[in-house]
Amino acid sequence: MVDAHIKKLADLGVLLPEILIPDNGIDMTKWSVVACDQYTSSPEYWEKVERIVGSSYSTYHITLPEIYLEREDVSDRIIKINKNMQEYLNHNILKALKPGLILVKRTTNNAKTRKGIILAVDLEKYDYSLSSTSLIRATEGTVVERIPPRLKVRENAAIECPHVMLLIDDPERTVIEPLFEKCSMFDKIYDFELMMNGGRVEGYHVFDDLSISSFAKSLDNLADIELYQKKYDVSDNNVLLFAVGDGNHSLATAKAHWEKIKCSIPCSEYDSHPARYALAEVVNLHDDGLVFEPIHRVLFNCDVEKTLDDMSMFYNFGCEIDCMTFGDKETMDEEAKALAKEKNCHIIKYVTSTEYGLFAIYEPPHTIETGTLQYFLDEYIAEHSEIKIDYIHGEDCVLELSSKPGNIGFLLPSIDKNSLFKTVINNGVLPRKSFSMGEADEKRFYLECRKIVP
């Protein structure tokens, strides 16, 4: 039975990993920090994290917040990160659990609760290309230029600690939720408050044969080809089981690392090499605690008036547009809500230090507002190297950044999460940074680890 369900999981791209968690006595609140791609325009956030953590054992010391990627000392930071990883292993700061799953219950400060399962996925079954038909796929465009700097961290890393979140489309709640119904039967391995308004997280270790077998069977049913074709009204035989919701560039980096390793080892070692797999948390798309939020854009160091004029000219070629300005955000929001009822009209709101405004774009060039806006931004920034862009979670942060001269914030609507799988299956990946699973402080915090070297 054990071999049977392990093989079934392997066919589904799943490995039961030997997960590492901090040993008893480690301050878990200091150990766990938010995903490295958050607060990239808020150095004060990471400065406060650094003060909280100090010299304590922490994932802050074994990950690289992206706000530091362009610092002059980034190479020294990476060397220190890899050294810290090895030290944590050598001094038994991390303890290994039996191969299995971890049920994760995350409660955020807005009272939402999200349930997930930690497991490892097979990178051989993941492809982030635009035309991917793999079992594990990106939902948004992957910027390949973002992989090399991240690869520098992973290529000499002894362990990984993930912020990757994968989604399954399970409206009947057959895979994850049944395990949570009996979580009192499993060992609780952590339960603590997360720092910096992160809420609370609980973890339960699942390794018994009956529970694993039941999980494997439910996941296999979700991937049944006939049910899949009926569910999405397709004749496609290439099942999309796991859609990457968060951390696609981290998963793409793990894939790139594995492809390099494959070139240096015999084929006989492929199946057993730990770098072939990557830890991730799997969440049901229909989880009540999973809310899709928009990811906004802020331009820095631009001639605000000229940029808006150029944007108007850009969309005037091939589209009918209306441009409006307002004295306050409330009036802008009301007008945007009214215009959104119009057919084939995308509303892109913007904020500067002097005004609120919006573009109403009729017969737009993309299926969602994010694509329509990014269509302009990609071309414009390529022509204006002095302008920088950041992708921001939360309207309040956009409003604060946009209040400074030389900045423009663009506010985007959220997408319907229930249509995500069908959209990706039928139309391919969405434009990059099309949605966020919750606000920044609701993102996955680094916690569990896994060795990625033999």
Phi, psi and omega in degrees: 000316181300311180298324182296313183283334174293320177294320179298316179295321179299320178297334180266009178079023184241137174240138172279106188274159169270099188272142177254134174229159180301141179289166179303143179100345178280134176289105187291328178295322177283332181294318192263122178234160186290160181309142188293342182267014178260156175056042183287349175245018182231076180301332180296330177298308184289332175294322178290320176302315181299322178292320180296314185286316184058228180264007181295156174298129186197150174293344174300328183273355180235015174226165182240100174306134187294345177295341180263001187300328183257012177285154180295332184266018186298323180296319178294322178298318181295318177300317180295320178301310181296323178295318179296321178303311181295323178296318180298324177287314184295327184259016175055036174292331179250139177246146183269135174266161174300146177307129182176204181243161170236125173277129182243124176246114183249121176249121181266169185287353173266014174078007176277144177239131181240137181248140180210172179231128175273128176209181176245141180246151182278117182291344175291342181254018180238133178215123183264006182294158183299328183259021185301140172235024185281168180296325178244124185225154170288151173259342181232160180300141180258128178269103186297336179292343180276350184284313185306314179295329178285328179295330179297330177285316188281330189295336176244018183276141176271334182223163172238149169225118195267151163241013179290133174235125178255150180247142168243148181260089188231073184298334180277355176058055186260344189259303186272314189299321179301327178292322180291334179296337180238030184294340177296343179279344186260160179288125173279121186254345170200156180193104186200166177277134176274150181286165169055049174069024184278351181090215184227152179221138176236147179225139180233133184269124181244118180216000181286149187299319184295315181292318180294319179297317179296319178297315181298318180296316181295319179292322178296320177297323180295333181265006181302127189296319181293317178294323179298312182296322179290319183299318184253005179054053180228162173255006183296131177268357183264097186289134168264106181263314181243122175253132183286118179266320179221147174080029182298323180290331174292319178291322177296325177293318177299322178296314180297322178296317180295320180298325177292318181295322180304329182286347186245002180233155177291153181303330181296343182260358184303310187296328187262350184288127185295336181288350177290343186241160179220136177290145177202158172258131179257130182232143176285127178309331185264010175299132183297336181272000181260111181241131177276125176246152176287156170250118184272173179236143172230129174262137180244149173061048179237160171279101192303308183298316180294319181298317179293322176296317179295324178295318178299315178296321181300312184282341178292341175277101176096350181228153169267132182226156169237136176242130183226147175236155186219160180272345180209162185291324183298316179295318177301314182296321180295317180294320179298320179296321179291317181292331183296343179283346180287146181285140178053049178227125175257134180251121178241110181272148177223159180224135174232184180288347184238346184202163169249146180201175176209155170249127171256115187246116184265145186051059188291161185280357181222168183280335178231159184301323180302316180295320179297316179291315184295331177304318176284313187299318181301314182290320184291316181293326177298331180268349183228084186295341180285342182273133177247153180233146171224154183252120195243134174264123176100128182295322184301318180294320178298315181297321179294312181294325183284348180284352181266136180304142180090000180243148172229130175254135177247124182259127184243153178279164176277163177256162179283113184295330183293341181263003188299306184298314183297322179295314181294319180296318185273326188242355183086189186291152176281165173301151182300148179057046180276333182204164177229140178272083182092174178283174185302318183282357175263357181295166178295136174264144175295136182207291181283153179227169176205139176291137178241015172239149181299000000 
